Amino acid sequence: MQEPIRALTNKVIHILNRFDPMGLTPGMGDGTPWDEYEPEARDLAAILQASGTITGAQVDAIWFRWFGQNTDAADAIATSLRSAAPRRPR
């Protein structure tokens, strides 16, 4: 994975871990590994890298594809992800 997208993916993992929409407690004691959400994070990071933004609907679509269900936190996750998006030159 290229370094800029790897760094962005790591940011996305940290955001997903903070919200922990599936209740997996990644990186915590008896929880799952800290990078449990990495597959979803890669998809979300790719959208952020390509467009510089993301919507709650896009988060929900990715969540549904990976987990077969939506997440009530999609809009809040999208808001946090937008703050992590790479800045585009003007």
Secondary structure, DSSP 8 states (H G I E B T S, - for coil): --HHHHHHHHHHHHHHHHH-TT---TTSTTS--TTTTHHHHHHHHHHHHHHS---HHHHHHHHHHHHSS--TTHHHHHHHHHHHS-----
